[in-house]
Each structure stands twice: as structure tokens, then as C-alpha cells.
Amino acid sequence: MELLERFWQGEKRALARIISLVENGGEGKEEVLTKLYPHTGKAQIIGITGAPGAGKSSLTDCLIELSRKENKTVAVVAVDPSSPFTGGALLGDRIRMQNHAVDDGVYIRSMGSRGSLGGISAATKDVVKVLDAFGFDYIIIETVGVGQGELDVMHVADTVLVVLTPTAGDSIQTIKAGIMEIADIFVVNKADLPGAGKMVMDINTMLDLKGEQLIWRPPVIKTSTNTGEGLSELLGFIKKHFEFLINSQLLEKKRQDRREREIIEISLNIVSQKLQLLLDKPEIQSLIAEVNRKLKPPQTAAVELLNRLGVK
């Protein structure tokens, strides 16, 4: 395949076309992913999540700049909310990161969430594989920013940054949010605003309560993209967390768990698609009618439907 040959030669246009192929489920997607898959697993995948307005894009922009100073290559998958009317993405992140548009060591791709409630697009995992195979040192996934629901990033990233701001309201209530459980690093951004110190203390108090339950105690870092405070320290902790995962042999376990979960997700999607195709058949409509007339319970009908797919 000519496209793959150009991809292996490091051509960004070929990279973009393969990402579009994978994202849209185009013809040849499985063949491409099969050929790329053995070349994955070298990049550090960093997830950046948090509520809207926390400054995730500005933080990503700063991390790109610092990484490039160390001659590291960076790819960014910026997941934007999809329009409920057109289904298209509101690609604001790419505009905010235009400073790096002409840098050969940086690649930025915006993707629509396409209705995903987990903060990332369903195609994100495959896009990350493509970027990994291309040879980037860091792959940053910036989530939609939908708040407490965006937990899916923990199933894609090696290191998850949860970004908070002192202006988010009562910090204790913020800490109680479910999203706090997924953090490898807490980032109190906009640290030049009042209340940043108190938020850091509150998060550390929460971590103290967990005590020995923590295999890795997430550091809590104050940052400001306006003043530059804490940014170099943040990149240092990102590296340190990756080293911890490698040295403790947790990285491979984490990635194995991720692969197992992905196999199950893909299998469920395939079964779901096949079930949707069956639903229009007269015999299946008859089965549904029996449930509606209460001649059969839904559980029995579900078993019969799965039997038709060969699922016992």
C-alpha cells in the first residue's frame, strides 16, 4: 500500500490520511491497523482532563513547548465537543495551538466526540495507535472537558493529569467528584488566582486519608500558563510517573489490562451491530411482539436473539 510506504517515510500528509481512514472506519482500516500494531508501545501517552475553562489547552500548549526544547516529538489528540445539530466538531483547540503548526516535531489533530459521554471519541484509541507507530515520543490526549463523566481517558493514557482551578467553586466539593480518582498528577492551574494554595492543601489532605492505599501518591502541582509557574516541574513529574510505571512493572500490566478491555469493547460493538441488523427481520419483530404481549419475558427473548447470532 503506497499510503503506508509514505507513512513509514515520515510523511505527515500520509499520517493525516491514515488517521482519517481509521477515524471514519474507511475501507482498509483493519489492514492498516494490523500492519501498524507491532510498531506501537513506544510513546508515553498523557491524558489531560478537567472541567471546561480549566486551561487544558493552554497547559497542553506549554507542555509542547517544553518538550520541544528537549527535542522530543509531540502529537496531540484534542477531542472537541461535536455539534448536536451537524455532528461536526467545534475545533477550537487547533486554533489555540497554532504556534506549533509549522513545527515538524509536533502534530495536532482535533477530533469530534461524536456523542461520547466519556470525554473522548470512540476512535481515539485507534488514532493513538497510529500516532504511536509514527514514532512520537509523547502523545497528549486532551479531553472534551465535560466534567465528572470524562473517565474514559484512564483507559487510554499511561499518565492522567486532572486539571483543577481555584475558581471552580468549593474545593472540597470538587475533590469529592469521581474524576478525582483517576489522577496520576493533580494540576491546580491558574495558580496566580486566589485560593490556589487552599486547593492544594485540600487535595493533599484527601491523599493523606488514603495513606498506604496509594501505590503512587499523585503529586499536586500549582501551575500558571501566564507566569510559567510549575510548568517545568509538571513535565518532570510526568517523566517520573512513567519511570515509576516501568520500574514497578506496572506499565505493561496497565497496558495489558487496556488491551483486554479493548477486546471486550470491540466484541460488544460487533455483537451490537449484528443485533441491529437482525431487528428488522419479521421473525425478530414477532419475538418483540410476544414480549410486548407479555407472552415472553425480555430475558428469554434476549437469549433467543443471541442464539441466532451463535452466542450461547
MIZA-639941 format. One record per residue (C-alpha): x, y, z. Coordinates in steps of 0.001 Angstrom, whole numbers, padded with zeros to 6 digits, always signed. Example, Ala and Ser with C-alpha at 12.3 -4.5 7.8 and 13.67 -1.06 7.14 Angstrom:
<sites>
+012300-004500+007800;+013670-001060+007140;
</sites>
This chain:
<sites>
+000000+000000+000000;+001548+003262-001189;-000025+005235+001661;+001719+003079+004261;+005053+003392+002472;+004782+007176+002682;+003739+006831+006331;+006905+004855+007160;+008936+007549+005437;+007567+010064+007972;+005239+011953+005650;+002729+013994+007654;+000176+014026+004821;+000133+010219+004797;-000252+010269+008600;-003258+012586+008295;-004899+010396+005651;-004420+007227+007689;-005894+008924+010769;-008938+009968+008710;-009265+006409+007396;-009162+004986+010917;-011400+007644+012445;-014103+007239+009792;-013907+003447+009575;-012946+003547+005899;-012131+000600+003650;-008804-000950+004580;-008889+000230+008203;-008340-003245+009682;-005471-003998+007294;-003738-000722+008181;-004142-001213+011941;-002860-004789+011656;+000328-003570+009981;+000835-000678+012398;+000100-002555+015610;+003506-004312+016017;+005159-000867+015946;+003165+000550+018871;+004019+000797+022576;+006963+003194+022498;+005277+006536+023194;+004268+007865+026600;+000561+008598+026412;-000572+011515+028562;-004230+012274+029261;-005253+015788+030272;-008733+016089+031688;-010780+018507+033773;-013770+020808+033679;-014322+023317+030856;-012312+026501+031363;-009630+024832+033495;-006975+025809+030966;-006274+022369+029495;-005440+023687+026023;-003095+026375+027340;-001400+023787+029546;-001029+021431+026577;+000480+024267+024562;+003088+024886+027286;+003938+021175+027591;+004513+021019+023836;+006902+023958+024043;+008875+022472+026952;+009073+019045+025292;+010306+020528+022030;+013096+022323+023912;+014232+018838+024950;+013996+017744+021300;+011082+015395+021992;+008364+014961+019378;+004756+015509+020436;+001382+014534+018992;-001840+015971+020387;-005312+014491+020035;-007650+017301+021055;-011167+015933+021459;-013717+018687+020926;-017457+018519+021560;-019465+017624+018470;-022273+019906+017381;-025650+018371+018329;-027051+019792+015077;-024462+018900+012423;-022380+016252+014227;-019270+018222+013303;-016606+019154+015837;-016065+022658+017124;-012314+022543+016568;-011179+025313+018894;-008098+023546+020265;-006317+023522+016927;-006757+027297+016702;-005319+027787+020192;-002210+025742+019345;-001359+027447+016055;+002074+028456+017443;+003254+024906+016724;+001593+024474+013325;+004857+024782+011364;+006942+022630+013735;+007816+019278+012112;+008172+017739+015569;+004557+018491+016504;+001326+017079+015118;-002080+018282+016321;-005309+016530+015437;-008744+017649+016559;-011479+015043+016759;-015171+015349+017493;-016507+013460+020498;-019395+012236+018318;-021700+011916+021273;-019302+010008+023516;-020093+010687+027180;-016678+009593+028412;-014802+012693+027327;-013062+011117+024325;-014104+009890+020899;-014614+006159+020354;-011945+006308+017620;-009337+007866+019926;-007674+004557+020817;-007062+003690+017174;-005787+007196+016378;-003350+006914+019308;-002047+003630+017860;-001396+005351+014514;+000483+008226+016183;+002460+005786+018331;+003525+003775+015288;+004579+007000+013547;+007194+007430+016276;+006139+010342+018502;+007779+010479+021934;+004713+011946+023669;+001067+011617+022726;-001194+014027+024602;-004931+013388+024701;-006906+016440+025732;-010476+015505+026599;-013687+017346+025800;-013962+018879+029248;-017391+017642+030252;-016583+017418+033953;-017111+014375+036141;-018091+011998+033339;-014837+012027+031382;-013246+008944+032882;-012511+007046+029658;-009124+008731+029326;-007771+006476+032091;-008279+003515+029717;-006112+005140+027015;-003398+007112+028826;-000377+005926+030806;-000347+009140+032858;-003507+011125+033634;-003399+014797+034608;-006515+016151+036315;-006600+019915+035899;-008436+022000+038502;-008748+025729+039093;-009232+027769+042273;-012267+029388+040632;-014127+026070+040331;-016161+026728+043466;-015861+024996+046806;-012678+022928+046522;-013895+020207+048904;-016887+019558+046644;-014597+019440+043620;-012375+016901+045338;-015370+014636+046007;-016033+014358+042272;-015486+010889+040765;-012953+012275+038313;-010505+012768+041184;-009992+009003+041453;-008250+008737+038092;-005464+011289+038640;-001780+010367+038489;-000930+014061+038819;-003143+016874+040137;-002619+020223+038455;-004017+023311+040166;-003900+025628+037192;-004306+029422+037150;-002296+029426+040376;-001957+033198+040198;-005625+033411+041270;-006742+033472+044934;-007495+030117+046566;-004858+028022+044766;-002922+027306+047966;-006049+026164+049789;-006995+023842+046951;-003527+022230+047055;-003888+021721+050834;-007360+020192+050405;-006170+017730+047770;-003170+016717+049876;-005487+016187+052860;-007607+013877+050725;-004491+011955+049666;-003337+011694+053314;-006612+009946+054144;-005870+007262+051562;-002441+006706+053082;-000983+003275+052359;-003680+002505+049783;-001707+004591+047289;+000926+002719+045276;+001817+006047+043684;+000960+009219+045584;-000166+011748+042969;+001832+014979+043258;-000171+018203+043499;+001356+020992+041429;+000406+024628+041103;+000814+025947+037570;+000202+029161+035720;+000440+029399+031953;+000591+033195+032357;+003627+033302+034653;+005201+029915+033813;+004968+028761+037438;+005264+024999+037925;+005356+024042+034234;+008877+022561+034174;+008109+020783+037449;+004961+019318+035880;+006876+017889+032928;+009388+016456+035400;+006618+014635+037288;+005164+013307+034021;+008553+011712+033285;+008905+010500+036866;+005499+008788+036774;+006414+006977+033561;+009696+005824+035111;+007763+004608+038163;+005422+002568+035945;+008363+000980+034132;+010443+000243+037252;+007477-001216+039162;+006438-003268+036094;+003026-001626+036265;+003269-000147+032773;+002975-003458+030975;+000226-004646+033337;-001660-001404+032760;-001326-001796+029009;-002329-005469+029130;-005479-004555+031080;-006153-001865+028494;-005847-004355+025621;-008154-006837+027356;-010739-004122+027910;-010468-003043+024283;-011020-006600+023020;-014217-006790+025078;-015399-003356+023893;-014801-004217+020231;-016568-007578+020653;-019578-005906+022241;-019725-003359+019428;-019664-006112+016801;-022448-008021+018576;-024458-004794+018895;-024106-004049+015177;-025196-007566+014245;-028184-007360+016574;-029248-004087+014955;-029233-005810+011555;-031449-008591+012919;-034064-006274+014396;-035764-005556+011063;-036357-009224+010266;-040008-010387+010590;-039193-013226+012998;-037407-010829+015346;-040299-008366+015171;-042550-011303+016050;-040326-012079+019045;-040556-008448+020202;-044326-008542+019768;-044509-011595+022070;-042623-009623+024729;-044981-006669+024281;-047976-009008+024733;-046215-010428+027819;-046106-013922+026345;-042345-013990+026951;-040136-012057+029374;-037363-009858+027859;-034668-012155+029284;-035980-015157+027296;-036255-013079+024137;-032697-011791+024591;-031351-015365+024902;-033216-016392+021722;-031844-013344+019896;-028276-014117+020940;-028740-017777+019940;-029487-016572+016416;-026033-014944+016435;-024439-018143+017682;-023823-016647+021146;-024618-019286+023790;
</sites>
